[in-house]
Amino acid sequence: MDSPATDGALIKCVVWDIDNTLLDGVYLESGEQPPPANPVLLGVLRELAGRGILQAVASKNPPAAAGYLTELAGLDFAAVECGWDAKPDALGRIAAAVGLVEAEMAFVDDDMLERAEVAAALPSVLVLTPADAADAASWPQFSPPVVTAEARRRGQLYAERSRRQAAASQFGGSRVDFLRHVGTRVTIAPAAAADLPRLHELSVRTHQLNSSGEPLTEGELGNLLASAGPDVTTVRLADDFGDDGLVGAAVLVRDPRDQAATVPLVMMSCRALGRGTLDALLAWLCRAAAASGAAGLLVPCRLTDRNVPFRLALAAAGFRAEPGPPAPDGRVVFSRALAGDLPAVPDYVVTASRP
Amino acid sequence: MTATADQVAGELRDLLAEVTGRDELHAIPPETVLFGGGVGLDSLAGTLLLRQVQRRYGVDVAAEDLNLDSLETLGTLAAFIAARVGGGPASP
């Protein structure tokens, strides 16, 4: 079929069936040697993975079937749901695991009933036959405008994340103890010109931890870097499970004529959620602003139904909204004084330019 | 159905223990601070908590409380929720 023209929402995760879809045959019905991969669909899967689109599996098969496909494909699936649950339940768990909403997901299955079941239960999911999927690489929904090194590693990063989550569920201590235990390293440094493509990607892709509520163009970001280069701060995240690379950024503007410093933009990948990274960045921003002599710090934030996690981080760091209704564009200014107890910068943070 | 703040607080302790994985939160007093020292709620655990609250009580805390001041302590959150689910007439 032609690319559905309903909207241009980018697909960020493709969930594949296995039997008679990614495999030319049925895994459990083929004796000692499992069936070969469908070469066309495996090619599409690799191509899309190379564009930073997550690949996942939902199959009524034992987990070994996904292991077999991982070897065939030569890449890590971001999420695997092998079992006998209904496909909509499996898709729901995958969406939760990778932190996406239904409209960002596509589902490929040869079985008409499974497709109908998903289409009925999850109407925003893009449901495709294998024949549709064979052609999907040319559709705009599968063609992200920016593909960075971080994006190409995205599937692997999610696989690292599931290993990290398994370790966290076994760990007895507090979250901060866990972050130290797994060697969390948050590196805060001024932005460089080479960071621009990734910053643009973060601007387009981040919603839960984004203060602006809308993407900036690469041109706007380029201007920002050119005019306010030293004020743009990047955040990199790594631990013993893997290196997530550049996961966030913030802009800190200090006009000496004003009492307060302003943070016009904060954005961070949802991969950093629960890993102490946004808290660390907000603490660092408070201290950097205080060191520059500011008496307060303002964070304008456009309220959306998706950036509640960002508001929670602001509240946890002691920010409060200015009284009164939001501005017509939905913008509310959160602020805090920089006197007294500032939030602590955790000891796993390394700063290239210490406040 | 009516719910008292005490009942809600009891259920919130279970939710907090669940979203943070810390069993000791089953026994915290109402004045325990949720962010920072007490519970150490972060944006991930806070988001999971608010999602569960919405599912269980139908109260969208983030939409009704811009500043999330209701999340100051266990007691303030319980009172905020109880005021919204307990306001109607009791079931016969």
HADDOCK unambig.tbl for C-alpha pairs under 7 A between the chains (distance, minus, plus):
assign (segid A and resid 273 and name CA) (segid B and resid 43 and name CA) 6.98 0.50 0.50
assign (segid A and resid 273 and name CA) (segid B and resid 44 and name CA) 5.63 0.50 0.50
assign (segid A and resid 274 and name CA) (segid B and resid 42 and name CA) 6.77 0.50 0.50
assign (segid A and resid 274 and name CA) (segid B and resid 43 and name CA) 6.74 0.50 0.50
assign (segid A and resid 274 and name CA) (segid B and resid 44 and name CA) 4.95 0.50 0.50
assign (segid A and resid 308 and name CA) (segid B and resid 62 and name CA) 6.65 0.50 0.50
assign (segid A and resid 309 and name CA) (segid B and resid 43 and name CA) 4.92 0.50 0.50
assign (segid A and resid 309 and name CA) (segid B and resid 44 and name CA) 6.57 0.50 0.50
assign (segid A and resid 309 and name CA) (segid B and resid 47 and name CA) 5.74 0.50 0.50
assign (segid A and resid 310 and name CA) (segid B and resid 43 and name CA) 6.85 0.50 0.50
assign (segid A and resid 312 and name CA) (segid B and resid 43 and name CA) 5.13 0.50 0.50
assign (segid A and resid 312 and name CA) (segid B and resid 46 and name CA) 6.62 0.50 0.50
assign (segid A and resid 313 and name CA) (segid B and resid 42 and name CA) 6.51 0.50 0.50
assign (segid A and resid 313 and name CA) (segid B and resid 43 and name CA) 5.09 0.50 0.50
assign (segid A and resid 315 and name CA) (segid B and resid 67 and name CA) 6.90 0.50 0.50
assign (segid A and resid 315 and name CA) (segid B and resid 68 and name CA) 6.74 0.50 0.50
assign (segid A and resid 316 and name CA) (segid B and resid 35 and name CA) 5.33 0.50 0.50
assign (segid A and resid 316 and name CA) (segid B and resid 36 and name CA) 6.67 0.50 0.50
assign (segid A and resid 320 and name CA) (segid B and resid 67 and name CA) 5.86 0.50 0.50
assign (segid A and resid 321 and name CA) (segid B and resid 67 and name CA) 5.87 0.50 0.50
